[in-house]
């Protein structure tokens, strides 16, 4: 599932904004960078996308004191591997949306949207949202019912970009880093030690799945941590804390890594967890999905910002990364075609998108 287009009407600072995330060939771009300063609606766009997708579409909240038209969001999704037989996009709209379309077309759209809401609950249709207010506390790892937490993707989970009480990513990230290698080792041992006269296809399949997930996790972290002077080692056998090794051979816990490395690790680990949970039978590194990251440059030094987009693409090549930034250093590390600049026009006060060469002119 990849996003092709989004339209926001009366949402945030936008009266009626339409954005295309397609490349010159009409395919969804794998990287979309929303670049702009404060107050131009970058977070509003991410929030609108997260709340209007297959499996989860809710009405947009009106601004306090706004008596005008109700806000609405319309998104077009190319379902890709989630529905290979479907060649045209799936349109998802806010429940209160009244679009300029015939009544029979509106009825068909609503029925189709309801159908895919049910289908999305069965697997696939991955969207991960990471707030710009994310942070990492020094908290001990807790592993509880991993089959219902780590290995389960809830397509109806609401994303929040404004609630700072829900943006501590330390425990969630450490759960992925610790559970995956432990579970893979246990599954391998179980499959290896079973009696030859009693083949267990379920144990073999479980070992294969968890082994593939462990390899994918190591590959993702290797790609993301390039230039960070840290390598993922595995899990401390006594404390079950994820362990990393610096270039000088010193081993450190996840909590002792630099803030830049912890943020970068979370991008990959949480995205991979969702992909593996929603697509349990395939290679999670090759699965499709959408990852929304607000203020991607937060806690990233300037010399690492320019390479961050390339590292994300290398880590999970089939994921569509839709990110916001106010950092020129990050934007300079991206292709010009991937950047959409949002600027408030001095004459009208409206926020307008700028693409191509116009996106880098000031």
N, C-alpha and C positions, 0 to 999 in steps of 0.2 A: 504494500500500500504506500503510495506516494502522493503528495499534494500537487495539483496542477494549477489551481486558481483559488483565490479567496476574494470575497467582496464584503466590505464592512459599510453599513449604512447607519449613521447616527450612533457610532461607537467611538468612544474616546474623543479625540480631536477631529475625527473624520465625518464629513457630511455624507459622502458617498465615494468610497475608495475601492478600486479594483486592481488587484495585483496578479500578474501572471508569473508562475514559477517554472515556466517551460523554456527549453533551450530553442535554438534555431530550427531543430528538427521536430519540435512539438512534443518532446519527451520531458518529463519532470526533471529539473536540475537536482543533482545530488548535494549541492551546497547552495544555500541562499543566505546572504548576509544583509541584514537590515541595518543600515549605518545612519547614524544621526545623533544629535545632541539630546539634551533633556527636553521632555515635554512634546515630542513629535509623534508619540503613539506607538513606539516599538513594542513595549510590553502589551499594549492593548491588542496588537495584531496577534502576538503569540497566544494570549488568553482567548481570543476569539477562535483561533484555530483549535486549541485544546478543548474548547467547549462545543465544537460543531464538527463532529467526525463520526465515521461509522461506529455504531455501538454506543455513542454518547453525544447527544445533542440537547442542549438546554437553552431556555430563553435568556437573552442578555438583559442585564440589569440597567435600568434607566438611571441617569445621573440625578442627584438630588436637585429638586427644583426645576427639572426639565419637563415642560408640558408639551413638547413637540412630538414628532412621530416616534413610534417605538423603535428601539435599536434592533437590527437584525444582521445575521451573518450567513453567507452562502459560500460553501466550499465545494470544489470539484476534485475528486480523488480517482487516480488511476490505481486499480486494485492489484494489478500485477500478479504476483504469485499467490495472493490471497483468493483470486478468482481468475485463473489464466484464460478462461473462455470469454471473458468480458473485455472487449476491445475499446469500449467507450467509457468515459468517466462516470462515476457515481456522484450525483449531486446530493449534498446534505445541507439542509437549511435549518435555521432556528425554528422552533415549533410555532412561533407567532408570525412567521414570514409570509407576506403576501407578495408574490412575484408577478412580473408582467408576463403572464402565460395563460393559455386557455384553461378552462376549468378541468377538462379531461386530462390535460398534461399535468396540472397541479395534483390531481387525484392520483395519477400514476406515480408521480415523484414521491408523494407521501407514502404510498403503499410500498414502493421500492425501498425507501428509507427505513420503514418499519421492518421489512424483510431482513435487511442487512444488520439491523440492530440485534435481531435474534441470531443471525449467523455469526456476528462478531463475538457473541458470548461463548461460542464453541471453539474459538482459537484464532490466532492470527490478528491482523489489524492493529499492529503495535504503534503506540505513540507514547513517548517518554517526554516529560516536561521537567526542566530544572530551573528553579527560580534564581534570579539575580541576587537574592538575599541568602543564598546557600552559605552554610558554615559548617565547621567540624569541631565538635566537642571532644574532649578526652574522656571517652566512655568505654567501659569494658564491653567486650563482645558478648552477645546473648543469642544463642541458637535455640529456637523453639518452633516445633512443628514445621520444619523447612519445606515439606511437601505442600503446605498451605500458604507459605509466605514467600520463600525464595523461589520455589519452583512453580509458582502460580502467577499468571498475569491477569489482572482484573481490568478488563476493557472499560468498565463503568466507573473506575476510580477517578474522582474529580482532581484536576490539576489546579494548584494555587500558586500564583506568582507574587502575592502580596502578604501572605500570612507567614511571618518570620518564625512562628512557633512550629511550623511544619517543614522547615528547610534545613534542619540539622541532618546532614547526610552521613555522619561518621558511622553510626551503627549499621545502617543499611548497606553502606559500601563494604565495611569489614565483614559483614555476614557473607557477602558474595565471595570475597577474597579467601575466607577461611573455609566455608562450607564446601566449595567446589572441589578443591584438592583432597579434602578428607573423605567426602562422599565417593570420589573417583577411586581412591585407594581401597576403601572398604568394598566397593563393588568389584574391583579387580580381584581382590583376595577371595571374595565369595565365589566368583566365577571360576577361579583357578583351583579352589579346594573342594569343589563339589564332586561327588562320586561319579566316575565315568559311566557307570551303569544307569545313572539317573540324570539324564540331560535336563537342563532347566533353561528353556528358551527365554523366559522372562528375566532371569538373572543375567544371561548373556546380553540381552537387549539393553538392560539397565546399565551394565558395565560399559557397553559401547557408547551409550548416550552420554554418560557422565565422563567417560574418557575423552570424547570429542569436545565436551564443554570445557574440560580442564585445558586441553590443547588450545582451544579458541581463546580462553582467558589469558593464557601465557602469551599467545601471539598478539592479542589486542594490547596488552600492557607493554610488550616489547616495542610495538610501533608507537604507542603514545608517549612512552618514557624516553624516547630517543633525545639525547641532549640534556637529560635531567640528572645524570650521574647517579642513577638508582636502577636496580634490577629486582624484579619480583622473584623471591626464592621459594616461598611456600608458607607453611604454617608452623608456629612454635608448638612442639608436641605436648608441652605442659600447660601453656596458657591459651592455646588455640588462637593466638593473635597472628595476623598476617605479618610476614617478615620480608624485608627488602635488604639488599646488599649494595653498599656504595662502592665507588671505583677503587677505594683504598682497602676494600675487604671488610670494612666494618658493617655489621648487621644491625638494623634498626627496625623498630616497629612502625606500622603505618602512622601512628600518632606523632612520631618523631620526624617524619618527612617534612619538607618545606610545604608551605601552603600551595604553591603553584603545582607541585607534584600531586598533592591530595585532590585538588580540584580536577586535574587532568585524569587521574585514575578513576574518579567517580564518574566522569563522562563515559568512559569505556565500560566500566564494570556494571553500572546500572542499565546502560543500554543493552549490553550483552545478556544480562539476566532476563530482561523483558523479552528479548528475541528468542532466547532458549526456552523460556516458559511458554510462549505463544506458539512456537514451532518445535515441538519436542522430537520430531523424527528427522530433522535435517541438520545441516551444519549451521550453527547459529551465526557464524561470521558471514555467511552468504545470504542470510535472511534479509528481507526488506522491512522497513519501518521508518518512522519519522521521529526525530529527536529535536525537541525545542530547547534551546539554551538561551536564557536571558543574560545580558551583560557577560558575554563569554570571556572578556578580557579581565574580569575581576580576579585579583590576586595573581595575575600573570605578569612577570617582568617583560619589559618591552622587547628584549632580545629573543624571547620565546613566543611572543604573540605572532610574529610573522610566519612561523612554521607550524602553528597550531592547526590551522585549517587542513594543511597537507597531511598532518599526522592523523587527524580524525578520519579523513578520507581513506588513508592507508589501513587504519585499524578495522573499520567496518565499511567496506567499499560500496555495499548496496543500500546503506542507510541514507536517507535524505536528512541532512543537517540544516535546520533553519535556526539561525542564531541572530542575536542583536548585539550591537557594539557601538560605542562612541569613540573607539580607538582607531586613529589612522594607521597605526602600526599593524594592527590585525587586518584591516581592510587592504593594506598594501601587499599582504601575503596571499591574497585571493585573486583569481582571474577577474578581470573587469566585468565580464558577463555575469558573474555571480553576485555582484554588489547592487543593491537598491538603496539609494540615498534618500532619506526623508528630510525635507527642509520646509520650514515655515516661511511662506512668501511674505516679504515686508509689506507689499501693497495691499494684499487681501487678508493676511493673517491665517490663510489656509495652509495646511500641511499637504505638500505635493511630493509624489515619488519622482526620482530621477534615475535613469539607467544609462548604461553605456558610457561614452566619454563625458556626458553631462554629470554623471555621478561623482566624478572626481574634480569637477570645477567648482570653485568657490567665488 
